[in-house]
Amino acid sequence: MKAAIFNPYLDTLGGGERYTFTFAEVLSAKGYRVNIIWDDKSIIQKARNRFGLDLKRVNILPKQRLLKKNLLRRYLFFRKYDLLFWVSDGSVPVMLSRKNILLFQAPFHNVGGCSCFNRMKFKKIDAVICYSHFTKNFIDKEYSINTQVLYPPVSVEEFKPGKKENIILAVGRFEETMQAKRQNVLIDVFKKMIDDGLKNWRLVLIGASLAKESKNQFLQKLKKQASGYPIFFKVNIPFSELKKFYGQAKIFWHAAGYGVDESKHPEKVEHFGITAIEAMAANCWPLVYSAGGQKEIFSSFIDKDIVLWRGKQGLFRKTMKIINLLNEKEALHYNELINLANKFSVNVFRKNVQQII
């Protein structure tokens, strides 16, 4: 059996790319010969190093050579494949293999999803999947379809609690992109905590930067904002070091979506929230902005009122409450955190992928 995979965003190697490569690993384990459509052959090794996946039997198929083919040649090419997995950029591709699966990572809207041409293309697609019910609600409405939810895989077994220190951790790209992680908001709140007398705590901001660190203007602006406070930046660190910080940190902060009207701009809030689950697996108490996929993850959590926050004052107040409760382990439901994190494990993802394929 042969499978082809296309994701237009592989150069970022974030949560969406973990999803793609884990999907490839599952197919490979099921006996598929998997080709990922991409020009950089080193991406396989980079993904193995970043995500710890078994990709030995996954190969690269040059993107430029393939996408320049006319429709007839593409048809003849893809008919050789038993399965095609495609990550949408908002458009609906013409999918021509024997079984076709389309993934919407983001809640695209106002893109003309219900066009006649799109309706024709969906007839050749066997399954349309989304990151979360938050995303599904927008996609179903925009494209007039009924999608399935396949939550992203999180390597919860990789994250273990270590010797805890007075660290508040935030993990997210240092970019002012469509889905900005709003580290500037977190810096403001932490500075206020220090100014109000908090001692012996530090804020550690971890994230990727596509540009050279000294050339990343947003990152340099954040560093200037944090100057003089116990705030530390870790840029493009290896996965092993990231796991270490999760294990050491007591509290996890996340601010993506802050100040956004998610009904009007759903693309600007967190579509799911992998880092919050990684934090939970390491017994790092999450405090996440109450919007999008983050709100969905914690919808049934017993302590959601001290996990979800809205304004800066809310984050300040709830963080101070958690700090005061940290010495009373029974006051915080850590077992519930672990149980919740395990619902999004790689093993659960594998089982769900197998049902779809």
Stockholm file with secondary structure:
# STOCKHOLM 1.0

chainA/1-357         MKAAIFNPYLDTLGGGERYTFTFAEVLSAKGYRVNIIWDDKSIIQKARNRFGLDLKRVNILPKQRLLKKNLLRRYLFFRKYDLLFWVSDGSVPVMLSRKNILLFQAPFHNVGGCSCFNRMKFKKIDAVICYSHFTKNFIDKEYSINTQVLYPPVSVEEFKPGKKENIILAVGRFEETMQAKRQNVLIDVFKKMIDDGLKNWRLVLIGASLAKESKNQFLQKLKKQASGYPIFFKVNIPFSELKKFYGQAKIFWHAAGYGVDESKHPEKVEHFGITAIEAMAANCWPLVYSAGGQKEIFSSFIDKDIVLWRGKQGLFRKTMKIINLLNEKEALHYNELINLANKFSVNVFRKNVQQII
#=GR chainA/1-357 SS CEEEEECTTTTSCSHHHHHHHHHHHHHHHTTCEEEEECSCTTHHHHHHHHHCCCCTTEEEECHHHHHTSCHHHHHHHHTTCSEEEEECSSSCCCCCSSSEEEEECSCCCSSCTTCHHHHHHHTTCSEEEESCHHHHHHHHHHHTCCCEECCCCBCGGGCCCCSCCSEEEEECCSSCSTTCCCHHHHHHHHHHHHHTTCCSCEEEEEECCSSCGGGCHHHHHHHHHHTTSSEEEEESCCHHHHHHHHHHCSEEEECTTTTCCTTTCGGGSCSSCHHHHHHHHTTCEEEEESSHHHHHHTTTCTTGGGTEECSHHHHHHHHHHHHHHTTCGGGSCHHHHHHHHHTTBHHHHHHHHHHHC
#=GC SS_cons         CEEEEECTTTTSCSHHHHHHHHHHHHHHHTTCEEEEECSCTTHHHHHHHHHCCCCTTEEEECHHHHHTSCHHHHHHHHTTCSEEEEECSSSCCCCCSSSEEEEECSCCCSSCTTCHHHHHHHTTCSEEEESCHHHHHHHHHHHTCCCEECCCCBCGGGCCCCSCCSEEEEECCSSCSTTCCCHHHHHHHHHHHHHTTCCSCEEEEEECCSSCGGGCHHHHHHHHHHTTSSEEEEESCCHHHHHHHHHHCSEEEECTTTTCCTTTCGGGSCSSCHHHHHHHHTTCEEEEESSHHHHHHTTTCTTGGGTEECSHHHHHHHHHHHHHHTTCGGGSCHHHHHHHHHTTBHHHHHHHHHHHC
//
